[in-house]
Amino acid sequence: MSKTAAARPNDGVNRAKLYQLVLFPLNNGATNVYFVLILSYVAQFGSSVLKLGMFASIMVTVMRVCDAVTDPIIGAMMDRTSTRIGKFRPFMIIGSAIMAVSVIMLYVLLPLIPESMMALRYIGFTAVYFIWVIGYTFQTSCTRAGQTVLTNDPNQRPMFTIFNTIGSMLGMGVMQFLIPLVKAMYDVKDEAGVLISSGYANPALYRIIAPIGIAVSVLLTILAIIGIAEKDRPEYYGIGGAKQEKVKFSEYAQIIKENKPMQRLMVAGAGCKLALAIATNTTVLLALYGIMMGNYNSLYLPMMVLGYVFAVPFFLLSVRTSQKQGQKASLVRYVTVALLCYVGVLVLLVVSQYGNSALMLSFPFNGGGSINLYTIAFILCFGIGYGAYYATADMPIPMVADCSDYETYRSGKYIPGIMGTLFSLVDKLVSSLAQTLVAFIFLLCAGLSELPTDGTPYSAGIKTAVVIMFCVIPMLAWAATLIAMKGYSLTGAKMKEIQAVNNIRKAGISGGMTLEQAMDKWKTIEDVENKPI
């Protein structure tokens, strides 16, 4: 073994083992199970099963806006928590338990309330959904905050993106693949094969998918806990380690105000999340593949699989770019690719003609036709664009750890909890805004008072709504991301400087210096080079 290789474990950089890099991001997969199970289907469930109409879509937004008050509180609780099982694992366990119980109550118990007691349905839906949101905050914030103890190696941290995306695909992909198959079992058709009642209106569907989703999420949570167990210890908490000072509640507002990179990343994260939430929304895809293109069952799964296939090379490219040039450069590059490709998707949807087989998507199975030139062009534009933006959709998550390390560099404070919950807040607000936008745009463009199903008749208004939601809104969201990233200062080179300064400060504090002394002695990378311990 070379001297360089032997020195690496003691060079002050906190590195993760491979199994830790693989397992801990599964926490995001665990919560993304519910992203599909709840955020993609709860409005459809509330409208079609509980008969709450647009109330379900509106309440999703209202309740999560109200939850803005609880997010910083939970983040502050995490920053001040230190137990025998660490700082992050208690929140992962409690969050998982809360979500599991609330989903059973929502999808299994609420439909048992008779229609003669509609007031109780409204109250129950609101209360249970609010409880679920609290659990979602508990667990999702750990994905962001826990990265700070997992690794601070600039070459390792970008790898979190690819393992995080794999975890997300395991969580989201299983549910996205399974639910349409189960739904098809409950579709009711007449003798001519015309859909009479959609499976999404059958409460039996939700009684099946709820326990399956919970089981998948719990399994991924257990694996994630194993992944972070060794690192969820005080010696990895910022530069102060076990001597870390608790941050006062009154200090948080000033910290957030001074952390400019975090502000810009919140805008970028909101843009990426909104694009993903709208473009993958169940109702939007139902309208696109089931109403506009006429065959949801033969188009949805093939297009989903194609999207994942196209995403694989972009995962690898984005990690490589992040390692060489920093995560900012990678995010900007591939969001730009997605934006350009979706210009082609927009044109193709605009020129599509309902009833004209040459200008509609078509696959040669399950009642479809033959592949035409329109389908090939759509696959290329959509596949490359989807692959690029799916690879970047979760990229702001590991960038939160950069912003947290920057705060430690700037002020000496270690507050991963508040940083994580700021992103959890953005996640929830944007996701819930997406569902409300979907309901509002269908109402505005197509005059629909209830969300459409694949049995809803085609109309020009539905086409307009789909074009807006599948293309225009994501493109505007990506444009906002690119604008926000222009002034983002945490480049790859800057993060290497920040880690070097933080590492030598931590070594100084471990040697007996106070935080104030270490902060004063080592302020820049030049001080690291000129003022050894």
Salt bridges, closest charged atoms under 4 A:
ASP11 OD2 - ARG15 NH2 3.02
ASP67 OD2 - LYS428 NZ 2.05
ASP71 OD1 - LYS428 NZ 2.45
ASP153 OD2 - ARG15 NE 2.89
ASP187 OD2 - LYS183 NZ 3.08
GLU230 OE2 - LYS17 NZ 3.25
ASP232 OD2 - ARG89 NE 3.26
GLU235 OE2 - ARG233 NE 2.66
GLU251 OE1 - LYS413 NZ 3.45
ASP402 OD1 - ARG157 NH1 2.99
ASP405 OD2 - ARG157 NH1 2.58
GLU407 OE2 - ARG410 NH2 2.78
ASP427 OD2 - ARG144 NH2 3.50
ASP427 OD2 - LYS273 NZ 3.07
ASP454 OD2 - LYS183 NZ 2.57
ASP520 OD1 - LYS523 NZ 3.75
ASP527 OD1 - LYS531 NZ 3.79
